[in-house]
Amino acid sequence: APWEIRAELVETFEDVRFRQLGRRLIFLEAPMALEKQLRDQLKQWLEYRRHGREGLAVGRTMPGTLAEL
């Protein structure tokens, strides 16, 4: 299905975790298929995920994981 249809379909998921995962997958593959407000929220999520935010450390990274091993 086209990305725009997928974006509409994801919004019908009852399970919040699946809805979040679907939104993130669409955001990474075809961000313009999402509404601007949602796209902006996901940009912020990705920024926090990559760089952390005040009071919170960055999420687990591949280099950090390999260093621990």
C-alpha positions as CSV (number, residue, x, y, z in Angstrom):
1,A,0.0,0.0,0.0
2,P,1.2,3.6,-0.5
3,W,2.7,5.2,2.5
4,E,-0.2,7.6,3.0
5,I,-2.6,4.6,3.3
6,R,-0.2,2.9,5.7
7,A,-0.1,6.1,7.8
8,E,-4.0,6.1,8.0
9,L,-4.0,2.4,8.8
10,V,-1.5,2.7,11.7
11,E,-3.9,5.2,13.4
12,T,-6.5,2.5,13.6
13,F,-4.3,0.2,15.8
14,E,-5.8,-0.2,19.3
15,D,-2.5,-1.1,20.9
16,V,-0.5,2.1,21.6
17,R,2.8,0.2,21.3
18,F,2.0,-1.0,17.7
19,R,0.7,2.5,16.8
20,Q,4.0,4.1,18.0
21,L,6.1,1.5,16.2
22,G,4.1,2.0,13.0
23,R,4.5,5.7,13.2
24,R,8.2,5.4,13.7
25,L,8.6,3.0,10.8
26,I,6.7,5.3,8.5
27,F,8.6,8.3,9.8
28,L,11.9,6.6,9.0
29,E,10.9,5.4,5.5
30,A,8.5,8.1,4.3
31,P,8.1,11.0,6.7
32,M,6.1,13.2,4.3
33,A,3.3,10.6,4.5
34,L,2.6,11.8,8.1
35,E,0.9,14.9,9.2
36,K,3.3,17.8,10.0
37,Q,2.5,17.9,13.7
38,L,3.2,14.1,14.1
39,R,6.3,14.4,11.9
40,D,7.6,17.2,14.2
41,Q,7.0,15.1,17.3
42,L,8.8,12.2,15.8
43,K,11.7,14.5,14.8
44,Q,12.0,15.5,18.4
45,W,11.8,11.9,19.6
46,L,14.6,11.0,17.2
47,E,16.7,13.9,18.4
48,Y,16.3,12.9,22.0
49,R,17.0,9.3,21.1
50,R,20.3,10.2,19.4
51,H,21.5,12.9,21.7
52,G,19.7,12.6,25.0
53,R,17.9,15.5,26.7
54,E,18.3,17.4,29.9
55,G,18.2,15.0,32.8
56,L,18.1,11.9,30.7
57,A,21.0,10.1,29.1
58,V,21.1,9.0,25.4
59,G,19.4,5.7,24.7
60,R,21.6,2.6,24.2
61,T,23.8,3.0,21.1
62,M,25.6,0.4,19.1
63,P,29.1,1.7,19.9
64,G,28.2,1.8,23.6
65,T,26.9,-1.7,23.5
66,L,30.0,-3.0,21.7
67,A,32.2,-1.2,24.3
68,E,30.4,-2.9,27.1
69,L,30.9,-6.3,25.5
